[in-house]
């Protein structure tokens, strides 16, 4: 166990790479047997990584804000090191990544027939890079992982995507790369200024106010594209529509969370003055995103595009929660990201199920699925209700905490954010009505079979987690709490003092 504690994060990044190496050497005269062996090797590698993530969660001490499972080795000279570790803000994102990967592999079991070896290797390498992003404690190492994840995702969309996959993959790559160039410039400046690339050390360094503003804007350019925030969100619907189902699940489930995680790991603790100074910009863009993209989602005819636009609206909630700078808002933002990772991933899997049967994503081609696909219809409705934020599901807790936190900050911000809840219900219920209910009058839709055993195995753990998060949210909030409280108290003491004063006044009035 001591070995596991000392090297757990490195092992979690190493296992998918070992899996990829094994996939590379799998050979068999019968191509079908070779493909089957490749799939099994990939599934076992991802399951083992998930098992290690459970060990990480079980061994995590939620009572402290310190980084845990820390490893540090010199890498480039004396200044840049291989330094990894997790705290309450990052730990559950590592678990989310490891949880979604076996599901992604199972979802591709039958739908991917061409270049299976390369496909599975791309996903295994992507898993290593995603875990690296959430556990890196050296800013240069973080940048390597952050940008490295672009390459396998670019290939997944560009090789196994739809008809316009080349256009979508180039747009995805260029948008995210251009945003990150400014961040790289900022990283170089921070290194020259402080002489270190160590993230905990940079968190404790106080940059001048004017410099903070420039550095904050440089990091914002990268994280806003990754979230994505309005108006740099246009790559996302194209990428989702063209990506294979598994690509959409990882894109929505994990890659979008890197932007929100970046704000929490860099923008707030390293540039606290600038974060308060530019909060109005975040709120403005987030409110536009929530209202505008929800209205755009209402008129979509492609199921994937509708869910993609809903993701932009949900990420608007997240950015509001992060920058209200109170515990409810930040914890709600983290919880919303975790919930969205599960729910949006599940919704894309739902789209993949009917796409495999009818090979179209046009909403008008379906209808009445509750008649001949009862289990599928029930599953789709559960995830749609979680997306809307129905009490008892994961979506409700995050939205409630964000709205609570934003109301404490400014009632107008909360008011405009709440419109997203109403519009979210409108477009999701409209989608459910057109897809699941109505008259079953098309012969090819009538012939569609219900969920297979493999598909039930994919959705069951996702349904369990959605209700677990909704009914007992403290199991997810407890590990987060100490790190969030520490962030607010050390970086925003005035805000923390105001909250304490308000709570004292409220208690006295009662």
Secondary structure, 3 states (H helix, E strand, C coil): CHHHHHHHHHHHHHHHHHHHHHHHHCCCCCHHHHHHHHHHHHHHHHHHHHHHHHHHHHHCCCCCCCCEEEEEEEEECCCEEEEEEECCCCHHHHHHHHHHHHHHHHHCCCCCCCCHHHHHHHHHHHHHHHHHHHHECEHHHHHHHHHHHHHHHHHHHHHHCCCCHHHHHHHHHHHHHHHHHHHHHHHHHHHHHHCCCEHHHHHCCCCCHHHHHHHHHHHHHHHHHHHCCCCCCHHHHHHHHHCCHHHHHHHHHHHCHHHHHHHHHHHHHHCHHHHHHCHHHHHHHHHHHHHHHHHHHHCCCEHHHHHHHHHHHHHHHHHHHHHCCCHHHHHHHHHHHHHHHHHHHHHHHHHHHHHHHHCCCEHHHCCCHHHHCHHHHHHHHHHHHHHHCCCCCHHHHHHHHHHHHHHHHCHHHHHHHHHHHHHHHHHHHHHHHHHCCCCCCCHHHHCCCCCCHHHHHHHHHHHHHHHHHHHCCHHHHHHHHHHHHHHHHHHCHHHHHHHHHHHHHHHHHC
